[in-house]
Amino acid sequence: MGKSFAEGFIQYLKSMEADRGKLATLRKGLIDTQSQSTWPLLSRFINFDKPYQMKVLQTVAGLYAHHPQNTSSGNLGSTCFKLLDEDEKKKMAQGESGPISRNFQYVLAANGEELLPRVRRLGFRSKADEIPINYVQLTKDLLDWQYKKDRIKLAWGKEFWKVSDEAKLNELKSEANADD
């Protein structure tokens, strides 16, 4: 079975990991006024007639160059779930929100290109907390956002809001221990 477009793209980005100059150029894809600097490196993947696709690939490449910790599992929802601290998990189990859950909901509410800066913010937070990102899945999801947004949102939400299931399980364990 051949590689998907996203797998080939991420493999190409991995091939540049040792070249600090190329990584610096790719990071310019995160800056609107400098994103054209990435064109020579990304031209084999981008379609200049599709501005949204071009911006997605520049965003993913820039995030990868900024934070190359890659994983082969999960999606943006599971990455954001890993960013939650215990306090925010407790708040969420009670129906409240904290900074990560608000940012995540902000991403889910995005339309079109406004999605990309919102995802970028969570990518920067992932680097700060050293949480790996599934760049292949992120690339697929961002490219498909315009056509399969509802399906992607559900998949991300399912991974992110498992906190309430985890909290219920902990509550049941606590009750069981109290009965002993």
TORKOL-4160 file (C-alpha; in steps of 0.2 Angstrom, whole numbers, padded with zeros to 4 digits, m for minus):
180
<pt num="1" X="0000" Y="0000" Z="0000"/>
<pt num="2" X="0007" Y="0017" Z="m0005"/>
<pt num="3" X="0009" Y="0032" Z="0007"/>
<pt num="4" X="m0004" Y="0045" Z="0009"/>
<pt num="5" X="m0001" Y="0063" Z="0004"/>
<pt num="6" X="0000" Y="0067" Z="0022"/>
<pt num="7" X="0013" Y="0053" Z="0026"/>
<pt num="8" X="0024" Y="0058" Z="0012"/>
<pt num="9" X="0023" Y="0076" Z="0017"/>
<pt num="10" X="0028" Y="0073" Z="0035"/>
<pt num="11" X="0042" Y="0061" Z="0029"/>
<pt num="12" X="0048" Y="0075" Z="0019"/>
<pt num="13" X="0048" Y="0087" Z="0034"/>
<pt num="14" X="0057" Y="0074" Z="0044"/>
<pt num="15" X="0071" Y="0073" Z="0031"/>
<pt num="16" X="0075" Y="0091" Z="0035"/>
<pt num="17" X="0076" Y="0089" Z="0054"/>
<pt num="18" X="0095" Y="0090" Z="0054"/>
<pt num="19" X="0096" Y="0106" Z="0043"/>
<pt num="20" X="0093" Y="0121" Z="0055"/>
<pt num="21" X="0093" Y="0133" Z="0040"/>
<pt num="22" X="0078" Y="0124" Z="0032"/>
<pt num="23" X="0069" Y="0122" Z="0048"/>
<pt num="24" X="0071" Y="0141" Z="0051"/>
<pt num="25" X="0064" Y="0144" Z="0033"/>
<pt num="26" X="0049" Y="0132" Z="0037"/>
<pt num="27" X="0045" Y="0142" Z="0053"/>
<pt num="28" X="0042" Y="0157" Z="0042"/>
<pt num="29" X="0027" Y="0148" Z="0036"/>
<pt num="30" X="0019" Y="0153" Z="0053"/>
<pt num="31" X="0021" Y="0172" Z="0049"/>
<pt num="32" X="0009" Y="0178" Z="0036"/>
<pt num="33" X="0021" Y="0192" Z="0029"/>
<pt num="34" X="0035" Y="0179" Z="0027"/>
<pt num="35" X="0026" Y="0163" Z="0022"/>
<pt num="36" X="0031" Y="0164" Z="0004"/>
<pt num="37" X="0049" Y="0160" Z="0010"/>
<pt num="38" X="0043" Y="0142" Z="0012"/>
<pt num="39" X="0038" Y="0140" Z="m0007"/>
<pt num="40" X="0055" Y="0134" Z="m0013"/>
<pt num="41" X="0055" Y="0120" Z="0000"/>
<pt num="42" X="0036" Y="0115" Z="m0001"/>
<pt num="43" X="0033" Y="0118" Z="m0019"/>
<pt num="44" X="0033" Y="0099" Z="m0023"/>
<pt num="45" X="0018" Y="0098" Z="m0011"/>
<pt num="46" X="0008" Y="0114" Z="m0013"/>
<pt num="47" X="m0004" Y="0119" Z="m0026"/>
<pt num="48" X="m0003" Y="0137" Z="m0029"/>
<pt num="49" X="m0021" Y="0137" Z="m0036"/>
<pt num="50" X="m0027" Y="0132" Z="m0019"/>
<pt num="51" X="m0023" Y="0145" Z="m0006"/>
<pt num="52" X="m0031" Y="0135" Z="0009"/>
<pt num="53" X="m0021" Y="0120" Z="0005"/>
<pt num="54" X="m0005" Y="0130" Z="0004"/>
<pt num="55" X="m0008" Y="0139" Z="0021"/>
<pt num="56" X="m0012" Y="0122" Z="0029"/>
<pt num="57" X="0004" Y="0114" Z="0023"/>
<pt num="58" X="0014" Y="0130" Z="0028"/>
<pt num="59" X="0006" Y="0129" Z="0045"/>
<pt num="60" X="0010" Y="0111" Z="0048"/>
<pt num="61" X="0028" Y="0113" Z="0041"/>
<pt num="62" X="0030" Y="0128" Z="0052"/>
<pt num="63" X="0024" Y="0119" Z="0068"/>
<pt num="64" X="0034" Y="0104" Z="0064"/>
<pt num="65" X="0050" Y="0114" Z="0062"/>
<pt num="66" X="0046" Y="0123" Z="0078"/>
<pt num="67" X="0041" Y="0106" Z="0088"/>
<pt num="68" X="0047" Y="0091" Z="0078"/>
<pt num="69" X="0040" Y="0079" Z="0092"/>
<pt num="70" X="0029" Y="0067" Z="0081"/>
<pt num="71" X="0018" Y="0053" Z="0086"/>
<pt num="72" X="0009" Y="0041" Z="0076"/>
<pt num="73" X="m0007" Y="0040" Z="0087"/>
<pt num="74" X="m0021" Y="0051" Z="0091"/>
<pt num="75" X="m0027" Y="0068" Z="0084"/>
<pt num="76" X="m0028" Y="0086" Z="0090"/>
<pt num="77" X="m0041" Y="0081" Z="0103"/>
<pt num="78" X="m0030" Y="0068" Z="0111"/>
<pt num="79" X="m0015" Y="0081" Z="0110"/>
<pt num="80" X="m0025" Y="0094" Z="0119"/>
<pt num="81" X="m0031" Y="0081" Z="0132"/>
<pt num="82" X="m0013" Y="0078" Z="0136"/>
<pt num="83" X="m0011" Y="0097" Z="0139"/>
<pt num="84" X="m0024" Y="0097" Z="0153"/>
<pt num="85" X="m0018" Y="0098" Z="0171"/>
<pt num="86" X="m0027" Y="0089" Z="0185"/>
<pt num="87" X="m0036" Y="0106" Z="0190"/>
<pt num="88" X="m0043" Y="0108" Z="0173"/>
<pt num="89" X="m0049" Y="0090" Z="0172"/>
<pt num="90" X="m0058" Y="0092" Z="0188"/>
<pt num="91" X="m0066" Y="0108" Z="0182"/>
<pt num="92" X="m0071" Y="0100" Z="0165"/>
<pt num="93" X="m0079" Y="0085" Z="0174"/>
<pt num="94" X="m0090" Y="0098" Z="0183"/>
<pt num="95" X="m0095" Y="0106" Z="0167"/>
<pt num="96" X="m0083" Y="0121" Z="0168"/>
<pt num="97" X="m0069" Y="0126" Z="0157"/>
<pt num="98" X="m0051" Y="0131" Z="0159"/>
<pt num="99" X="m0038" Y="0138" Z="0147"/>
<pt num="100" X="m0035" Y="0123" Z="0137"/>
<pt num="101" X="m0053" Y="0118" Z="0135"/>
<pt num="102" X="m0058" Y="0136" Z="0130"/>
<pt num="103" X="m0044" Y="0136" Z="0117"/>
<pt num="104" X="m0049" Y="0119" Z="0111"/>
<pt num="105" X="m0068" Y="0125" Z="0109"/>
<pt num="106" X="m0061" Y="0141" Z="0100"/>
<pt num="107" X="m0053" Y="0129" Z="0087"/>
<pt num="108" X="m0069" Y="0119" Z="0085"/>
<pt num="109" X="m0079" Y="0135" Z="0082"/>
<pt num="110" X="m0067" Y="0140" Z="0068"/>
<pt num="111" X="m0072" Y="0142" Z="0050"/>
<pt num="112" X="m0059" Y="0142" Z="0035"/>
<pt num="113" X="m0042" Y="0149" Z="0037"/>
<pt num="114" X="m0046" Y="0156" Z="0055"/>
<pt num="115" X="m0043" Y="0138" Z="0060"/>
<pt num="116" X="m0025" Y="0139" Z="0057"/>
<pt num="117" X="m0019" Y="0152" Z="0069"/>
<pt num="118" X="m0030" Y="0144" Z="0083"/>
<pt num="119" X="m0021" Y="0127" Z="0079"/>
<pt num="120" X="m0005" Y="0135" Z="0079"/>
<pt num="121" X="m0007" Y="0142" Z="0097"/>
<pt num="122" X="m0011" Y="0124" Z="0103"/>
<pt num="123" X="0005" Y="0118" Z="0094"/>
<pt num="124" X="0015" Y="0131" Z="0103"/>
<pt num="125" X="0008" Y="0125" Z="0119"/>
<pt num="126" X="0012" Y="0107" Z="0115"/>
<pt num="127" X="0030" Y="0112" Z="0112"/>
<pt num="128" X="0030" Y="0120" Z="0129"/>
<pt num="129" X="0023" Y="0105" Z="0138"/>
<pt num="130" X="0034" Y="0093" Z="0127"/>
<pt num="131" X="0018" Y="0084" Z="0121"/>
<pt num="132" X="0021" Y="0076" Z="0104"/>
<pt num="133" X="0009" Y="0079" Z="0089"/>
<pt num="134" X="0002" Y="0067" Z="0076"/>
<pt num="135" X="0007" Y="0078" Z="0061"/>
<pt num="136" X="0001" Y="0065" Z="0048"/>
<pt num="137" X="m0017" Y="0066" Z="0056"/>
<pt num="138" X="m0016" Y="0084" Z="0059"/>
<pt num="139" X="m0012" Y="0087" Z="0041"/>
<pt num="140" X="m0026" Y="0076" Z="0035"/>
<pt num="141" X="m0038" Y="0084" Z="0046"/>
<pt num="142" X="m0034" Y="0102" Z="0042"/>
<pt num="143" X="m0034" Y="0098" Z="0023"/>
<pt num="144" X="m0051" Y="0090" Z="0025"/>
<pt num="145" X="m0058" Y="0103" Z="0037"/>
<pt num="146" X="m0068" Y="0112" Z="0023"/>
<pt num="147" X="m0077" Y="0097" Z="0018"/>
<pt num="148" X="m0078" Y="0085" Z="0033"/>
<pt num="149" X="m0078" Y="0098" Z="0047"/>
<pt num="150" X="m0092" Y="0090" Z="0057"/>
<pt num="151" X="m0084" Y="0073" Z="0057"/>
<pt num="152" X="m0067" Y="0079" Z="0062"/>
<pt num="153" X="m0074" Y="0090" Z="0076"/>
<pt num="154" X="m0083" Y="0074" Z="0082"/>
<pt num="155" X="m0067" Y="0064" Z="0082"/>
<pt num="156" X="m0057" Y="0078" Z="0091"/>
<pt num="157" X="m0071" Y="0080" Z="0104"/>
<pt num="158" X="m0072" Y="0062" Z="0107"/>
<pt num="159" X="m0053" Y="0061" Z="0111"/>
<pt num="160" X="m0053" Y="0077" Z="0121"/>
<pt num="161" X="m0069" Y="0075" Z="0132"/>
<pt num="162" X="m0064" Y="0058" Z="0138"/>
<pt num="163" X="m0059" Y="0068" Z="0154"/>
<pt num="164" X="m0077" Y="0066" Z="0160"/>
<pt num="165" X="m0076" Y="0047" Z="0158"/>
<pt num="166" X="m0060" Y="0047" Z="0167"/>
<pt num="167" X="m0067" Y="0058" Z="0181"/>
<pt num="168" X="m0082" Y="0047" Z="0183"/>
<pt num="169" X="m0071" Y="0031" Z="0184"/>
<pt num="170" X="m0060" Y="0040" Z="0198"/>
<pt num="171" X="m0076" Y="0044" Z="0207"/>
<pt num="172" X="m0082" Y="0026" Z="0206"/>
<pt num="173" X="m0065" Y="0020" Z="0213"/>
<pt num="174" X="m0066" Y="0032" Z="0227"/>
<pt num="175" X="m0083" Y="0027" Z="0232"/>
<pt num="176" X="m0078" Y="0008" Z="0231"/>
<pt num="177" X="m0063" Y="0012" Z="0242"/>
<pt num="178" X="m0074" Y="0021" Z="0254"/>
<pt num="179" X="m0085" Y="0006" Z="0256"/>
<pt num="180" X="m0070" Y="m0006" Z="0260"/>
